[in-house]
């Protein structure tokens, strides 16, 4: 290193981000694709709660996403709602091949609004666009619901790794700065990397 070289230390900020949505919509698959760059073909429902962490490097900052993966089964709905209380962001996932999962989106958004008001950014994400032939929810309909509810919208495929990185980049920028979606710094992400990963499970049953 030359004498006039400077070491740039980027500020790191942590943000609690909660994934919500009906069971089997693909919440865990999206998270695993983002964190580990992998897709598990076998379905393993989340029991209660999983926690992971990943950092996104922007031009002038590091956004550490504290990701909470909640169970979508009805019996865990109250537990999932309890983890929304202090979140700054929520991603509500639905399966584009399941009308039922899409119909549940409004309820999940209402849970976030009830707990956080306008203090949390909400993103509605349609998963499984690789199954276009089986689509039951048109993209236009997803966008319209997001606009109606004042949420951001995207569609992804965890299986094919389609739009996952770009969607999470938008989330990181939005959480870091409400105006960052229009800021050019969010189009120039230097890297997306895992600084550390932790995983914990809470089934809500004390076991």
N, C-alpha and C positions, 0 to 999 in steps of 0.2 A: 504494500500500500504506500503510495506517494504521500509526501508531507501535506500536500494541499487537498488530499482526498477527504471527503466528509462522510461520516456514517449517518445515514438517515434512519431515524427511529420513528416508525409509524405508530400513531396512537391506536390502541385496541379498545373497542367497546363491545360489551357483551349484550346480547338481546335474547330474551326468552321467546321462542317461536313454538307454538303448539299446533300439531297436526290433528285435525278432526275429520269426522266423516263416518259413514256407515261401514260396517265390517265388510271386508273383501273388496273395498273400493281401490285399494292399492297404496295406502298411506306408507306402510312399512317398505314396500317395494320402491317407492320414490325415494325414501330416506336412504335405503341401502344402496341404491344406484348413485345417489349424490355423495354419500360418505365413502363407500367402499368400491364403487364402480362395478357392482355385481347385481345379478338378478337371480332370485331363487324361484325355480319353476314350481316348487311345492309350496302350498299355502299353509302358513303357520299363523293363526290368529294371535294378535297381541292380547295378552292377559293383563289388563290393568294399565300398565305404563312402562315404556322404555325411554331412556334418556341417552342422548349422544350429543357430541359437540364437534363443530367444524368451523374453521376460520376461512373467510373470503378476503383476499387481498384486493383492495381498491387502490386507485392511484395515490390517495393521500391518507388512507386509513386502513385499519384491519377490522373487519366486522366478524365477531365471533358469535356464531349462531348456536344458542343453547336449545337443541331440538328435543321436544317432548312428543313422543309417539303414543297416542292414546288409543285405547280399545274402542271399537265402534259398536260392539254388541250393546243391546238395550240395557242389560243388567249393569254395565259399567258406565252408562251415560252420566250419572250423577258424579261419579268419580272423575271422569274426564272434565266435566264442568268445573270441578273444584280447582283444577290446575290452570284454568284460564284466568283466574283472579288477578295475577300480576304479570300476565304476558304483554308484550308490546306488538306481537304479530300472531296471526292465526291463518293457517292454510286449511281450507275446507275442501276435501277431495271427494269427488264422485266418479263413478264408473260410467263412461259414455254408453255402455251396452246395457245399463240397468236404469230403467226409469225410476225405480224405487229409491235407488241411491241418490239420484238427482232431486227427487221430491223431498228428501231429507235435508238438503242443503240449507233451506230457509230456516229450519229449526236450529241447526248448528250455528248459523250466523246470529240468530236471535240470542242464543246462549252467550256468545261472545259479547254482544251489545249489552245484554243484561248485566254481565259481570264487569265490563270495561268501558261501556259507553263508546265514546269516540276516541278513547285513548289507545286503542289497538288497531293496527292496519289489518284488513282482512283480504285474503286472496282466495278466490274460488278457482279450483283446478280440476279440469276433466281429464281423467287418466284412461289409458288403454286405447289410444288412437291407432294402435297397430291393428285393432279389431274393427276396422272401418265397415266391413261388410255386415257386422252385427250391431252397428250403431243404432241406439234408440233415442239419443238426445243430440239434436243438431247443434253445431257450434254456435249458430246464430241465437238459439234459445239460451245457451249457456251465457253468452255475452249479454243478452238482454236481462237475464236474472241478475248478473253481477252489476250491471248498470243501475237496475232498479234498487238494489240493496246497497249501492255505493261502495262496491268492492272492485278490486282488480281481478282480471280473468286471464287464464291461459289454458292450453291443452297440452298434454304430454303423453309419452309412452315410457314407462319404467322399463318395460321389456326390451324395447329397441333403443333405449337411451335417447329418445327424441325430446328436445326442448328442456330437458332436466336442468342442465347447467345454466342455460339462459334464463329459465324461470327463477332459479334460486339466486342468480345474479340480480335480477329485478327486485326480488324480495330483500336481499341484503342492502341494495341501494335505497330502497324505500324506507327500510327501518332506520338506516343511518341518517337519512335526510328526506323530509317529506317532499322536497322539490327535486330530489336526485333523479327521478325518472326522466326529467327533462335536462339533466346535467350531463355534459359530454364525458365527464369522468367515469360515468357508469357504462360507457361504451368502450372503455379501455381498461378492463380489469387485468391487472398484471398477472395474477395467478389465483387459482383456487386450490387450497391445500389444507390438509388436516394437521393442525398444530398438535392437538391431542384428541383422543377419542375415549370416552367413558361410556359405560353402559350400565344401567341399573333397572331393576324390574320392581314394580309395585303392583301386586295383584289386588290390593285393597282388602285382602282377607286376613292379613296378619300372619300369613304363613311364609 
